Amino acid sequence: MGDGIVDWAAPWPLFPETPADHLVVEHDEPADWRTLAQRSYDTLVKLGARG
């Protein structure tokens, strides 16, 4: 999340209107899972996610 072709800012405001209560971030065989996790976390924070 935060790197690639998905424009997360576009659907992000719609998530509260769904019954979903989890967002799963997945990447097949990342070269560095820590960097992937940090980038995804940073992107969620920028979008206004609250844990």
mmCIF entry with sequence, helices, sheets and N, C-alpha, C, O atoms, coordinates in Angstrom:
data_MODEL
# 
_entry.id   MODEL 
# 
_entity.id                         1 
_entity.type                       polymer 
_entity.pdbx_number_of_molecules   1 
# 
_entity_poly.entity_id                      1 
_entity_poly.type                           'polypeptide(L)' 
_entity_poly.nstd_linkage                   no 
_entity_poly.nstd_monomer                   no 
_entity_poly.pdbx_seq_one_letter_code       MGDGIVDWAAPWPLFPETPADHLVVEHDEPADWRTLAQRSYDTLVKLGARG 
_entity_poly.pdbx_seq_one_letter_code_can   MGDGIVDWAAPWPLFPETPADHLVVEHDEPADWRTLAQRSYDTLVKLGARG 
_entity_poly.pdbx_strand_id                 A 
# 
loop_
_entity_poly_seq.entity_id 
_entity_poly_seq.num 
_entity_poly_seq.mon_id 
_entity_poly_seq.hetero 
1 1  MET n 
1 2  GLY n 
1 3  ASP n 
1 4  GLY n 
1 5  ILE n 
1 6  VAL n 
1 7  ASP n 
1 8  TRP n 
1 9  ALA n 
1 10 ALA n 
1 11 PRO n 
1 12 TRP n 
1 13 PRO n 
1 14 LEU n 
1 15 PHE n 
1 16 PRO n 
1 17 GLU n 
1 18 THR n 
1 19 PRO n 
1 20 ALA n 
1 21 ASP n 
1 22 HIS n 
1 23 LEU n 
1 24 VAL n 
1 25 VAL n 
1 26 GLU n 
1 27 HIS n 
1 28 ASP n 
1 29 GLU n 
1 30 PRO n 
1 31 ALA n 
1 32 ASP n 
1 33 TRP n 
1 34 ARG n 
1 35 THR n 
1 36 LEU n 
1 37 ALA n 
1 38 GLN n 
1 39 ARG n 
1 40 SER n 
1 41 TYR n 
1 42 ASP n 
1 43 THR n 
1 44 LEU n 
1 45 VAL n 
1 46 LYS n 
1 47 LEU n 
1 48 GLY n 
1 49 ALA n 
1 50 ARG n 
1 51 GLY n 
# 
_struct_asym.id          A 
_struct_asym.entity_id   1 
# 
loop_
_struct_conf.conf_type_id 
_struct_conf.id 
_struct_conf.pdbx_PDB_helix_id 
_struct_conf.beg_label_comp_id 
_struct_conf.beg_label_asym_id 
_struct_conf.beg_label_seq_id 
_struct_conf.pdbx_beg_PDB_ins_code 
_struct_conf.end_label_comp_id 
_struct_conf.end_label_asym_id 
_struct_conf.end_label_seq_id 
_struct_conf.pdbx_end_PDB_ins_code 
_struct_conf.beg_auth_comp_id 
_struct_conf.beg_auth_asym_id 
_struct_conf.beg_auth_seq_id 
_struct_conf.end_auth_comp_id 
_struct_conf.end_auth_asym_id 
_struct_conf.end_auth_seq_id 
_struct_conf.pdbx_PDB_helix_class 
_struct_conf.details 
_struct_conf.pdbx_PDB_helix_length 
HELX_P HELX_P1 AA1 TRP A 12 ? GLU A 17 ? TRP A 12 GLU A 17 5 ? 6  
HELX_P HELX_P2 AA2 TRP A 33 ? LEU A 47 ? TRP A 33 LEU A 47 1 ? 15 
# 
_struct_conf_type.id          HELX_P 
_struct_conf_type.criteria    ? 
_struct_conf_type.reference   ? 
# 
loop_
_atom_site.group_PDB 
_atom_site.id 
_atom_site.type_symbol 
_atom_site.label_atom_id 
_atom_site.label_alt_id 
_atom_site.label_comp_id 
_atom_site.label_asym_id 
_atom_site.label_entity_id 
_atom_site.label_seq_id 
_atom_site.pdbx_PDB_ins_code 
_atom_site.Cartn_x 
_atom_site.Cartn_y 
_atom_site.Cartn_z 
_atom_site.occupancy 
_atom_site.B_iso_or_equiv 
_atom_site.pdbx_formal_charge 
_atom_site.auth_seq_id 
_atom_site.auth_comp_id 
_atom_site.auth_asym_id 
_atom_site.auth_atom_id 
_atom_site.pdbx_PDB_model_num 
ATOM 1   N N  . MET A 1 1  ? 0.855   -1.163  0.000  1.00 0.00 ? 1  MET A N  1 
ATOM 2   C CA . MET A 1 1  ? 0.000   0.000   0.000  1.00 0.00 ? 1  MET A CA 1 
ATOM 3   C C  . MET A 1 1  ? 0.901   1.226   0.000  1.00 0.00 ? 1  MET A C  1 
ATOM 4   O O  . MET A 1 1  ? 1.836   1.326   0.794  1.00 0.00 ? 1  MET A O  1 
ATOM 5   N N  . GLY A 1 2  ? 0.608   2.148   -0.896 1.00 0.00 ? 2  GLY A N  1 
ATOM 6   C CA . GLY A 1 2  ? 1.414   3.355   -0.960 1.00 0.00 ? 2  GLY A CA 1 
ATOM 7   C C  . GLY A 1 2  ? 2.412   3.344   -2.089 1.00 0.00 ? 2  GLY A C  1 
ATOM 8   O O  . GLY A 1 2  ? 3.103   4.336   -2.321 1.00 0.00 ? 2  GLY A O  1 
ATOM 9   N N  . ASP A 1 3  ? 2.496   2.233   -2.793 1.00 0.00 ? 3  ASP A N  1 
ATOM 10  C CA . ASP A 1 3  ? 3.409   2.116   -3.909 1.00 0.00 ? 3  ASP A CA 1 
ATOM 11  C C  . ASP A 1 3  ? 2.712   1.227   -4.936 1.00 0.00 ? 3  ASP A C  1 
ATOM 12  O O  . ASP A 1 3  ? 2.322   0.104   -4.616 1.00 0.00 ? 3  ASP A O  1 
ATOM 13  N N  . GLY A 1 4  ? 2.558   1.701   -6.126 1.00 0.00 ? 4  GLY A N  1 
ATOM 14  C CA . GLY A 1 4  ? 1.855   0.900   -7.127 1.00 0.00 ? 4  GLY A CA 1 
ATOM 15  C C  . GLY A 1 4  ? 0.809   1.720   -7.842 1.00 0.00 ? 4  GLY A C  1 
ATOM 16  O O  . GLY A 1 4  ? 0.911   2.944   -7.918 1.00 0.00 ? 4  GLY A O  1 
ATOM 17  N N  . ILE A 1 5  ? -0.203  1.042   -8.369 1.00 0.00 ? 5  ILE A N  1 
ATOM 18  C CA . ILE A 1 5  ? -1.163  1.719   -9.231 1.00 0.00 ? 5  ILE A CA 1 
ATOM 19  C C  . ILE A 1 5  ? -2.496  2.065   -8.567 1.00 0.00 ? 5  ILE A C  1 
ATOM 20  O O  . ILE A 1 5  ? -3.294  2.801   -9.149 1.00 0.00 ? 5  ILE A O  1 
ATOM 21  N N  . VAL A 1 6  ? -2.754  1.552   -7.364 1.00 0.00 ? 6  VAL A N  1 
ATOM 22  C CA . VAL A 1 6  ? -4.040  1.818   -6.705 1.00 0.00 ? 6  VAL A CA 1 
ATOM 23  C C  . VAL A 1 6  ? -4.039  3.212   -6.101 1.00 0.00 ? 6  VAL A C  1 
ATOM 24  O O  . VAL A 1 6  ? -3.133  3.568   -5.348 1.00 0.00 ? 6  VAL A O  1 
ATOM 25  N N  . ASP A 1 7  ? -5.045  3.992   -6.431 1.00 0.00 ? 7  ASP A N  1 
ATOM 26  C CA . ASP A 1 7  ? -5.222  5.331   -5.871 1.00 0.00 ? 7  ASP A CA 1 
ATOM 27  C C  . ASP A 1 7  ? -6.076  5.191   -4.607 1.00 0.00 ? 7  ASP A C  1 
ATOM 28  O O  . ASP A 1 7  ? -7.298  5.326   -4.661 1.00 0.00 ? 7  ASP A O  1 
ATOM 29  N N  . TRP A 1 8  ? -5.426  4.920   -3.473 1.00 0.00 ? 8  TRP A N  1 
ATOM 30  C CA . TRP A 1 8  ? -6.150  4.655   -2.228 1.00 0.00 ? 8  TRP A CA 1 
ATOM 31  C C  . TRP A 1 8  ? -6.941  5.850   -1.723 1.00 0.00 ? 8  TRP A C  1 
ATOM 32  O O  . TRP A 1 8  ? -7.914  5.672   -0.991 1.00 0.00 ? 8  TRP A O  1 
ATOM 33  N N  . ALA A 1 9  ? -6.552  7.057   -2.092 1.00 0.00 ? 9  ALA A N  1 
ATOM 34  C CA . ALA A 1 9  ? -7.288  8.244   -1.638 1.00 0.00 ? 9  ALA A CA 1 
ATOM 35  C C  . ALA A 1 9  ? -8.696  8.286   -2.214 1.00 0.00 ? 9  ALA A C  1 
ATOM 36  O O  . ALA A 1 9  ? -9.593  8.857   -1.594 1.00 0.00 ? 9  ALA A O  1 
ATOM 37  N N  . ALA A 1 10 ? -8.909  7.700   -3.378 1.00 0.00 ? 10 ALA A N  1 
ATOM 38  C CA . ALA A 1 10 ? -10.232 7.726   -4.007 1.00 0.00 ? 10 ALA A CA 1 
ATOM 39  C C  . ALA A 1 10 ? -11.258 6.873   -3.261 1.00 0.00 ? 10 ALA A C  1 
ATOM 40  O O  . ALA A 1 10 ? -12.329 7.386   -2.936 1.00 0.00 ? 10 ALA A O  1 
ATOM 41  N N  . PRO A 1 11 ? -10.987 5.593   -2.972 1.00 0.00 ? 11 PRO A N  1 
ATOM 42  C CA . PRO A 1 11 ? -11.999 4.791   -2.279 1.00 0.00 ? 11 PRO A CA 1 
ATOM 43  C C  . PRO A 1 11 ? -11.986 4.962   -0.757 1.00 0.00 ? 11 PRO A C  1 
ATOM 44  O O  . PRO A 1 11 ? -12.939 4.566   -0.087 1.00 0.00 ? 11 PRO A O  1 
ATOM 45  N N  . TRP A 1 12 ? -10.923 5.545   -0.207 1.00 0.00 ? 12 TRP A N  1 
ATOM 46  C CA . TRP A 1 12 ? -10.796 5.621   1.253  1.00 0.00 ? 12 TRP A CA 1 
ATOM 47  C C  . TRP A 1 12 ? -12.020 6.225   1.942  1.00 0.00 ? 12 TRP A C  1 
ATOM 48  O O  . TRP A 1 12 ? -12.468 5.664   2.941  1.00 0.00 ? 12 TRP A O  1 
ATOM 49  N N  . PRO A 1 13 ? -12.580 7.324   1.470  1.00 0.00 ? 13 PRO A N  1 
ATOM 50  C CA . PRO A 1 13 ? -13.748 7.898   2.154  1.00 0.00 ? 13 PRO A CA 1 
ATOM 51  C C  . PRO A 1 13 ? -14.980 6.992   2.128  1.00 0.00 ? 13 PRO A C  1 
ATOM 52  O O  . PRO A 1 13 ? -15.906 7.199   2.913  1.00 0.00 ? 13 PRO A O  1 
ATOM 53  N N  . LEU A 1 14 ? -15.009 6.016   1.261  1.00 0.00 ? 14 LEU A N  1 
ATOM 54  C CA . LEU A 1 14 ? -16.164 5.120   1.154  1.00 0.00 ? 14 LEU A CA 1 
ATOM 55  C C  . LEU A 1 14 ? -16.120 3.972   2.158  1.00 0.00 ? 14 LEU A C  1 
ATOM 56  O O  . LEU A 1 14 ? -17.159 3.378   2.447  1.00 0.00 ? 14 LEU A O  1 
ATOM 57  N N  . PHE A 1 15 ? -14.960 3.650   2.691  1.00 0.00 ? 15 PHE A N  1 
ATOM 58  C CA . PHE A 1 15 ? -14.844 2.505   3.596  1.00 0.00 ? 15 PHE A CA 1 
ATOM 59  C C  . PHE A 1 15 ? -15.762 2.584   4.812  1.00 0.00 ? 15 PHE A C  1 
ATOM 60  O O  . PHE A 1 15 ? -16.343 1.563   5.179  1.00 0.00 ? 15 PHE A O  1 
ATOM 61  N N  . PRO A 1 16 ? -15.928 3.750   5.462  1.00 0.00 ? 16 PRO A N  1 
ATOM 62  C CA . PRO A 1 16 ? -16.830 3.799   6.621  1.00 0.00 ? 16 PRO A CA 1 
ATOM 63  C C  . PRO A 1 16 ? -18.288 3.473   6.282  1.00 0.00 ? 16 PRO A C  1 
ATOM 64  O O  . PRO A 1 16 ? -19.074 3.146   7.171  1.00 0.00 ? 16 PRO A O  1 
ATOM 65  N N  . GLU A 1 17 ? -18.642 3.560   5.016  1.00 0.00 ? 17 GLU A N  1 
ATOM 66  C CA . GLU A 1 17 ? -20.018 3.275   4.605  1.00 0.00 ? 17 GLU A CA 1 
ATOM 67  C C  . GLU A 1 17 ? -20.258 1.791   4.348  1.00 0.00 ? 17 GLU A C  1 
ATOM 68  O O  . GLU A 1 17 ? -21.375 1.397   4.014  1.00 0.00 ? 17 GLU A O  1 
ATOM 69  N N  . THR A 1 18 ? -19.232 0.969   4.499  1.00 0.00 ? 18 THR A N  1 
ATOM 70  C CA . THR A 1 18 ? -19.361 -0.463  4.273  1.00 0.00 ? 18 THR A CA 1 
ATOM 71  C C  . THR A 1 18 ? -19.407 -1.194  5.619  1.00 0.00 ? 18 THR A C  1 
ATOM 72  O O  . THR A 1 18 ? -19.046 -0.624  6.649  1.00 0.00 ? 18 THR A O  1 
ATOM 73  N N  . PRO A 1 19 ? -19.847 -2.446  5.611  1.00 0.00 ? 19 PRO A N  1 
ATOM 74  C CA . PRO A 1 19 ? -19.832 -3.214  6.858  1.00 0.00 ? 19 PRO A CA 1 
ATOM 75  C C  . PRO A 1 19 ? -18.447 -3.762  7.211  1.00 0.00 ? 19 PRO A C  1 
ATOM 76  O O  . PRO A 1 19 ? -18.290 -4.412  8.244  1.00 0.00 ? 19 PRO A O  1 
ATOM 77  N N  . ALA A 1 20 ? -17.450 -3.510  6.373  1.00 0.00 ? 20 ALA A N  1 
ATOM 78  C CA . ALA A 1 20 ? -16.108 -4.027  6.625  1.00 0.00 ? 20 ALA A CA 1 
ATOM 79  C C  . ALA A 1 20 ? -15.490 -3.349  7.845  1.00 0.00 ? 20 ALA A C  1 
ATOM 80  O O  . ALA A 1 20 ? -15.665 -2.148  8.057  1.00 0.00 ? 20 ALA A O  1 
ATOM 81  N N  . ASP A 1 21 ? -14.774 -4.126  8.635  1.00 0.00 ? 21 ASP A N  1 
ATOM 82  C CA . ASP A 1 21 ? -14.074 -3.535  9.771  1.00 0.00 ? 21 ASP A CA 1 
ATOM 83  C C  . ASP A 1 21 ? -12.584 -3.851  9.761  1.00 0.00 ? 21 ASP A C  1 
ATOM 84  O O  . ASP A 1 21 ? -11.875 -3.563  10.725 1.00 0.00 ? 21 ASP A O  1 
ATOM 85  N N  . HIS A 1 22 ? -12.111 -4.446  8.662  1.00 0.00 ? 22 HIS A N  1 
ATOM 86  C CA . HIS A 1 22 ? -10.686 -4.735  8.506  1.00 0.00 ? 22 HIS A CA 1 
ATOM 87  C C  . HIS A 1 22 ? -10.253 -4.413  7.075  1.00 0.00 ? 22 HIS A C  1 
ATOM 88  O O  . HIS A 1 22 ? -11.017 -4.577  6.125  1.00 0.00 ? 22 HIS A O  1 
ATOM 89  N N  . LEU A 1 23 ? -9.034  -3.959  6.951  1.00 0.00 ? 23 LEU A N  1 
ATOM 90  C CA . LEU A 1 23 ? -8.407  -3.765  5.656  1.00 0.00 ? 23 LEU A CA 1 
ATOM 91  C C  . LEU A 1 23 ? -7.132  -4.591  5.666  1.00 0.00 ? 23 LEU A C  1 
ATOM 92  O O  . LEU A 1 23 ? -6.268  -4.399  6.523  1.00 0.00 ? 23 LEU A O  1 
ATOM 93  N N  . VAL A 1 24 ? -7.015  -5.497  4.731  1.00 0.00 ? 24 VAL A N  1 
ATOM 94  C CA . VAL A 1 24 ? -5.860  -6.385  4.680  1.00 0.00 ? 24 VAL A CA 1 
ATOM 95  C C  . VAL A 1 24 ? -4.940  -5.928  3.558  1.00 0.00 ? 24 VAL A C  1 
ATOM 96  O O  . VAL A 1 24 ? -5.374  -5.748  2.420  1.00 0.00 ? 24 VAL A O  1 
ATOM 97  N N  . VAL A 1 25 ? -3.679  -5.744  3.886  1.00 0.00 ? 25 VAL A N  1 
ATOM 98  C CA . VAL A 1 25 ? -2.671  -5.364  2.911  1.00 0.00 ? 25 VAL A CA 1 
ATOM 99  C C  . VAL A 1 25 ? -1.848  -6.607  2.608  1.00 0.00 ? 25 VAL A C  1 
ATOM 100 O O  . VAL A 1 25 ? -1.328  -7.250  3.519  1.00 0.00 ? 25 VAL A O  1 
ATOM 101 N N  . GLU A 1 26 ? -1.732  -6.943  1.337  1.00 0.00 ? 26 GLU A N  1 
ATOM 102 C CA . GLU A 1 26 ? -1.056  -8.175  0.940  1.00 0.00 ? 26 GLU A CA 1 
ATOM 103 C C  . GLU A 1 26 ? -0.089  -7.902  -0.189 1.00 0.00 ? 26 GLU A C  1 
ATOM 104 O O  . GLU A 1 26 ? -0.348  -7.072  -1.060 1.00 0.00 ? 26 GLU A O  1 
ATOM 105 N N  . HIS A 1 27 ? 1.025   -8.604  -0.168 1.00 0.00 ? 27 HIS A N  1 
ATOM 106 C CA . HIS A 1 27 ? 2.002   -8.500  -1.247 1.00 0.00 ? 27 HIS A CA 1 
ATOM 107 C C  . HIS A 1 27 ? 2.713   -9.840  -1.332 1.00 0.00 ? 27 HIS A C  1 
ATOM 108 O O  . HIS A 1 27 ? 3.246   -10.321 -0.332 1.00 0.00 ? 27 HIS A O  1 
ATOM 109 N N  . ASP A 1 28 ? 2.729   -10.440 -2.499 1.00 0.00 ? 28 ASP A N  1 
ATOM 110 C CA . ASP A 1 28 ? 3.382   -11.730 -2.675 1.00 0.00 ? 28 ASP A CA 1 
ATOM 111 C C  . ASP A 1 28 ? 4.894   -11.575 -2.708 1.00 0.00 ? 28 ASP A C  1 
ATOM 112 O O  . ASP A 1 28 ? 5.437   -10.866 -3.555 1.00 0.00 ? 28 ASP A O  1 
ATOM 113 N N  . GLU A 1 29 ? 5.555   -12.229 -1.799 1.00 0.00 ? 29 GLU A N  1 
ATOM 114 C CA . GLU A 1 29 ? 7.006   -12.308 -1.762 1.00 0.00 ? 29 GLU A CA 1 
ATOM 115 C C  . GLU A 1 29 ? 7.724   -10.954 -1.873 1.00 0.00 ? 29 GLU A C  1 
ATOM 116 O O  . GLU A 1 29 ? 8.518   -10.755 -2.793 1.00 0.00 ? 29 GLU A O  1 
ATOM 117 N N  . PRO A 1 30 ? 7.457   -10.029 -0.952 1.00 0.00 ? 30 PRO A N  1 
ATOM 118 C CA . PRO A 1 30 ? 8.189   -8.758  -1.007 1.00 0.00 ? 30 PRO A CA 1 
ATOM 119 C C  . PRO A 1 30 ? 9.668   -8.979  -0.707 1.00 0.00 ? 30 PRO A C  1 
ATOM 120 O O  . PRO A 1 30 ? 10.029  -9.863  0.070  1.00 0.00 ? 30 PRO A O  1 
ATOM 121 N N  . ALA A 1 31 ? 10.509  -8.177  -1.323 1.00 0.00 ? 31 ALA A N  1 
ATOM 122 C CA . ALA A 1 31 ? 11.948  -8.284  -1.092 1.00 0.00 ? 31 ALA A CA 1 
ATOM 123 C C  . ALA A 1 31 ? 12.297  -7.902  0.353  1.00 0.00 ? 31 ALA A C  1 
ATOM 124 O O  . ALA A 1 31 ? 13.221  -8.464  0.940  1.00 0.00 ? 31 ALA A O  1 
ATOM 125 N N  . ASP A 1 32 ? 11.558  -6.951  0.918  1.00 0.00 ? 32 ASP A N  1 
ATOM 126 C CA . ASP A 1 32 ? 11.810  -6.489  2.285  1.00 0.00 ? 32 ASP A CA 1 
ATOM 127 C C  . ASP A 1 32 ? 10.468  -6.237  2.957  1.00 0.00 ? 32 ASP A C  1 
ATOM 128 O O  . ASP A 1 32 ? 9.866   -5.181  2.761  1.00 0.00 ? 32 ASP A O  1 
ATOM 129 N N  . TRP A 1 33 ? 9.996   -7.188  3.741  1.00 0.00 ? 33 TRP A N  1 
ATOM 130 C CA . TRP A 1 33 ? 8.664   -7.081  4.330  1.00 0.00 ? 33 TRP A CA 1 
ATOM 131 C C  . TRP A 1 33 ? 8.562   -5.934  5.327  1.00 0.00 ? 33 TRP A C  1 
ATOM 132 O O  . TRP A 1 33 ? 7.481   -5.377  5.514  1.00 0.00 ? 33 TRP A O  1 
ATOM 133 N N  . ARG A 1 34 ? 9.658   -5.577  5.963  1.00 0.00 ? 34 ARG A N  1 
ATOM 134 C CA . ARG A 1 34 ? 9.615   -4.466  6.922  1.00 0.00 ? 34 ARG A CA 1 
ATOM 135 C C  . ARG A 1 34 ? 9.356   -3.138  6.197  1.00 0.00 ? 34 ARG A C  1 
ATOM 136 O O  . ARG A 1 34 ? 8.572   -2.310  6.662  1.00 0.00 ? 34 ARG A O  1 
ATOM 137 N N  . THR A 1 35 ? 10.014  -2.950  5.071  1.00 0.00 ? 35 THR A N  1 
ATOM 138 C CA . THR A 1 35 ? 9.789   -1.737  4.276  1.00 0.00 ? 35 THR A CA 1 
ATOM 139 C C  . THR A 1 35 ? 8.358   -1.710  3.760  1.00 0.00 ? 35 THR A C  1 
ATOM 140 O O  . THR A 1 35 ? 7.709   -0.664  3.786  1.00 0.00 ? 35 THR A O  1 
ATOM 141 N N  . LEU A 1 36 ? 7.863   -2.840  3.296  1.00 0.00 ? 36 LEU A N  1 
ATOM 142 C CA . LEU A 1 36 ? 6.471   -2.935  2.829  1.00 0.00 ? 36 LEU A CA 1 
ATOM 143 C C  . LEU A 1 36 ? 5.500   -2.559  3.947  1.00 0.00 ? 36 LEU A C  1 
ATOM 144 O O  . LEU A 1 36 ? 4.574   -1.776  3.735  1.00 0.00 ? 36 LEU A O  1 
ATOM 145 N N  . ALA A 1 37 ? 5.717   -3.119  5.133  1.00 0.00 ? 37 ALA A N  1 
ATOM 146 C CA . ALA A 1 37 ? 4.835   -2.838  6.261  1.00 0.00 ? 37 ALA A CA 1 
ATOM 147 C C  . ALA A 1 37 ? 4.893   -1.366  6.659  1.00 0.00 ? 37 ALA A C  1 
ATOM 148 O O  . ALA A 1 37 ? 3.853   -0.762  6.923  1.00 0.00 ? 37 ALA A O  1 
ATOM 149 N N  . GLN A 1 38 ? 6.085   -0.779  6.708  1.00 0.00 ? 38 GLN A N  1 
ATOM 150 C CA . GLN A 1 38 ? 6.221   0.628   7.098  1.00 0.00 ? 38 GLN A CA 1 
ATOM 151 C C  . GLN A 1 38 ? 5.577   1.544   6.071  1.00 0.00 ? 38 GLN A C  1 
ATOM 152 O O  . GLN A 1 38 ? 4.888   2.496   6.437  1.00 0.00 ? 38 GLN A O  1 
ATOM 153 N N  . ARG A 1 39 ? 5.792   1.269   4.784  1.00 0.00 ? 39 ARG A N  1 
ATOM 154 C CA . ARG A 1 39 ? 5.188   2.086   3.734  1.00 0.00 ? 39 ARG A CA 1 
ATOM 155 C C  . ARG A 1 39 ? 3.665   1.998   3.794  1.00 0.00 ? 39 ARG A C  1 
ATOM 156 O O  . ARG A 1 39 ? 2.976   3.005   3.634  1.00 0.00 ? 39 ARG A O  1 
ATOM 157 N N  . SER A 1 40 ? 3.145   0.808   4.022  1.00 0.00 ? 40 SER A N  1 
ATOM 158 C CA . SER A 1 40 ? 1.698   0.636   4.121  1.00 0.00 ? 40 SER A CA 1 
ATOM 159 C C  . SER A 1 40 ? 1.149   1.397   5.322  1.00 0.00 ? 40 SER A C  1 
ATOM 160 O O  . SER A 1 40 ? 0.128   2.077   5.217  1.00 0.00 ? 40 SER A O  1 
ATOM 161 N N  . TYR A 1 41 ? 1.826   1.281   6.462  1.00 0.00 ? 41 TYR A N  1 
ATOM 162 C CA . TYR A 1 41 ? 1.411   1.996   7.665  1.00 0.00 ? 41 TYR A CA 1 
ATOM 163 C C  . TYR A 1 41 ? 1.430   3.501   7.433  1.00 0.00 ? 41 TYR A C  1 
ATOM 164 O O  . TYR A 1 41 ? 0.470   4.195   7.767  1.00 0.00 ? 41 TYR A O  1 
ATOM 165 N N  . ASP A 1 42 ? 2.517   4.008   6.863  1.00 0.00 ? 42 ASP A N  1 
ATOM 166 C CA . ASP A 1 42 ? 2.640   5.445   6.595  1.00 0.00 ? 42 ASP A CA 1 
ATOM 167 C C  . ASP A 1 42 ? 1.532   5.928   5.671  1.00 0.00 ? 42 ASP A C  1 
ATOM 168 O O  . ASP A 1 42 ? 0.996   7.019   5.863  1.00 0.00 ? 42 ASP A O  1 
ATOM 169 N N  . THR A 1 43 ? 1.184   5.125   4.671  1.00 0.00 ? 43 THR A N  1 
ATOM 170 C CA . THR A 1 43 ? 0.107   5.492   3.753  1.00 0.00 ? 43 THR A CA 1 
ATOM 171 C C  . THR A 1 43 ? -1.220  5.566   4.495  1.00 0.00 ? 43 THR A C  1 
ATOM 172 O O  . THR A 1 43 ? -1.994  6.500   4.287  1.00 0.00 ? 43 THR A O  1 
ATOM 173 N N  . LEU A 1 44 ? -1.492  4.592   5.357  1.00 0.00 ? 44 LEU A N  1 
ATOM 174 C CA . LEU A 1 44 ? -2.732  4.601   6.131  1.00 0.00 ? 44 LEU A CA 1 
ATOM 175 C C  . LEU A 1 44 ? -2.814  5.830   7.035  1.00 0.00 ? 44 LEU A C  1 
ATOM 176 O O  . LEU A 1 44 ? -3.877  6.439   7.158  1.00 0.00 ? 44 LEU A O  1 
ATOM 177 N N  . VAL A 1 45 ? -1.711  6.192   7.659  1.00 0.00 ? 45 VAL A N  1 
ATOM 178 C CA . VAL A 1 45 ? -1.694  7.380   8.515  1.00 0.00 ? 45 VAL A CA 1 
ATOM 179 C C  . VAL A 1 45 ? -2.009  8.631   7.691  1.00 0.00 ? 45 VAL A C  1 
ATOM 180 O O  . VAL A 1 45 ? -2.796  9.476   8.117  1.00 0.00 ? 45 VAL A O  1 
ATOM 181 N N  . LYS A 1 46 ? -1.395  8.748   6.518  1.00 0.00 ? 46 LYS A N  1 
ATOM 182 C CA . LYS A 1 46 ? -1.655  9.895   5.649  1.00 0.00 ? 46 LYS A CA 1 
ATOM 183 C C  . LYS A 1 46 ? -3.117  9.976   5.223  1.00 0.00 ? 46 LYS A C  1 
ATOM 184 O O  . LYS A 1 46 ? -3.659  11.064  5.030  1.00 0.00 ? 46 LYS A O  1 
ATOM 185 N N  . LEU A 1 47 ? -3.746  8.816   5.080  1.00 0.00 ? 47 LEU A N  1 
ATOM 186 C CA . LEU A 1 47 ? -5.148  8.779   4.688  1.00 0.00 ? 47 LEU A CA 1 
ATOM 187 C C  . LEU A 1 47 ? -6.076  9.079   5.867  1.00 0.00 ? 47 LEU A C  1 
ATOM 188 O O  . LEU A 1 47 ? -7.269  9.316   5.678  1.00 0.00 ? 47 LEU A O  1 
ATOM 189 N N  . GLY A 1 48 ? -5.529  9.069   7.074  1.00 0.00 ? 48 GLY A N  1 
ATOM 190 C CA . GLY A 1 48 ? -6.338  9.388   8.258  1.00 0.00 ? 48 GLY A CA 1 
ATOM 191 C C  . GLY A 1 48 ? -6.830  8.172   9.011  1.00 0.00 ? 48 GLY A C  1 
ATOM 192 O O  . GLY A 1 48 ? -7.791  8.265   9.775  1.00 0.00 ? 48 GLY A O  1 
ATOM 193 N N  . ALA A 1 49 ? -6.185  7.026   8.808  1.00 0.00 ? 49 ALA A N  1 
ATOM 194 C CA . ALA A 1 49 ? -6.603  5.810   9.499  1.00 0.00 ? 49 ALA A CA 1 
ATOM 195 C C  . ALA A 1 49 ? -6.351  5.944   10.998 1.00 0.00 ? 49 ALA A C  1 
ATOM 196 O O  . ALA A 1 49 ? -5.399  6.587   11.440 1.00 0.00 ? 49 ALA A O  1 
ATOM 197 N N  . ARG A 1 50 ? -7.221  5.325   11.745 1.00 0.00 ? 50 ARG A N  1 
ATOM 198 C CA . ARG A 1 50 ? -7.073  5.269   13.200 1.00 0.00 ? 50 ARG A CA 1 
ATOM 199 C C  . ARG A 1 50 ? -7.114  3.804   13.598 1.00 0.00 ? 50 ARG A C  1 
ATOM 200 O O  . ARG A 1 50 ? -7.937  3.037   13.099 1.00 0.00 ? 50 ARG A O  1 
ATOM 201 N N  . GLY A 1 51 ? -6.240  3.431   14.480 1.00 0.00 ? 51 GLY A N  1 
ATOM 202 C CA . GLY A 1 51 ? -6.156  2.042   14.912 1.00 0.00 ? 51 GLY A CA 1 
ATOM 203 C C  . GLY A 1 51 ? -7.012  1.710   16.069 1.00 0.00 ? 51 GLY A C  1 
ATOM 204 O O  . GLY A 1 51 ? -7.023  0.565   16.520 1.00 0.00 ? 51 GLY A O  1 
# 
